[in-house]
Amino acid sequence: MADFYNWRGADLVLDCHLQPGARTIGFAGQHGQRLKIRISAPPVDGKANNMLMEFLAAEFGVGKRQVSLLSGQQSRQKRLLIEAPQRLPDGLGIIRP
């Protein structure tokens, strides 16, 4: 099992390392015990956080309201909750309980 996620019932908790201001948007492997995610938005006025939550909602097949930031509002190290993900992106190694 990868270290960057855990399940709370049907909900998924992700520990992420965010790279804002990147040229590309997407998953970029692991950064220590966190999932590295590249986002093109700058880390200004919550733009990177908003883009991150929109990206995760699309990747996991849920609405943006089903993705919430649990910790790391102003940090690159973030913990997010995805309520009842409808799909799991290929290549991340996330396994349903």
C-alpha positions in Angstrom: 0.0 0.0 0.0 1.2 3.5 -0.8 1.8 5.7 2.2 0.1 8.8 0.8 -3.5 7.7 1.3 -5.9 6.1 3.7 -9.6 5.3 3.7 -12.2 6.6 6.2 -15.1 4.3 5.3 -16.0 5.2 1.7 -14.0 8.5 1.8 -10.4 8.8 0.7 -7.8 11.0 2.5 -4.8 12.0 0.5 -1.5 13.5 1.8 -0.1 15.6 -1.1 2.9 17.7 -1.9 1.8 20.5 -4.2 4.0 22.1 -6.9 2.2 25.3 -7.8 3.2 27.3 -10.9 4.2 24.2 -12.8 4.1 24.0 -16.6 2.0 20.9 -16.6 -0.9 19.8 -14.5 -1.0 16.2 -13.1 0.2 13.6 -10.8 4.0 13.4 -10.5 4.8 10.3 -8.5 5.6 10.4 -4.8 7.5 13.0 -2.8 8.5 11.2 0.4 5.3 9.8 1.8 3.1 12.2 -0.1 1.6 12.2 -3.6 3.2 14.9 -5.7 0.8 17.0 -7.8 1.7 19.7 -10.2 -0.7 22.6 -10.7 -0.2 25.5 -13.1 -1.9 28.1 -10.9 0.3 30.4 -8.8 0.2 30.1 -5.0 -1.7 33.4 -4.7 -5.1 34.2 -3.2 -6.0 30.5 -3.0 -5.7 29.9 -6.7 -3.5 26.9 -6.4 -5.8 25.3 -3.8 -8.9 25.9 -6.0 -7.2 24.4 -9.0 -6.0 21.4 -6.9 -9.5 20.7 -5.7 -10.9 21.0 -9.2 -8.2 18.7 -10.6 -8.8 16.1 -7.9 -12.6 16.3 -8.4 -12.2 15.6 -12.1 -9.7 12.8 -11.6 -11.8 11.0 -8.9 -15.1 11.5 -10.7 -16.8 13.6 -8.0 -18.1 17.2 -7.7 -15.8 19.9 -6.4 -17.9 20.1 -3.2 -16.9 16.5 -2.4 -13.2 17.5 -2.2 -12.2 19.4 0.9 -8.9 20.7 2.3 -8.3 19.3 5.8 -5.0 20.9 6.4 -2.2 22.8 4.7 -4.2 25.9 3.5 -1.0 27.9 3.0 1.5 25.1 2.7 2.8 22.8 -0.1 2.0 19.9 2.3 -1.7 19.3 2.2 -4.2 16.7 3.4 -7.4 16.4 1.4 -10.6 14.5 1.8 -12.4 13.1 -1.3 -15.9 11.9 -0.4 -16.9 8.6 -2.0 -14.6 8.7 -5.1 -16.4 7.3 -8.1 -13.1 6.2 -9.8 -9.5 5.8 -8.9 -6.9 7.2 -11.4 -4.6 4.6 -13.0 -1.1 4.4 -11.9 -1.4 5.7 -8.4 -1.7 2.4 -6.6 -4.8 3.3 -4.6 -6.7 0.2 -3.6 -10.2 0.3 -2.2 -10.6 -1.4 1.2 
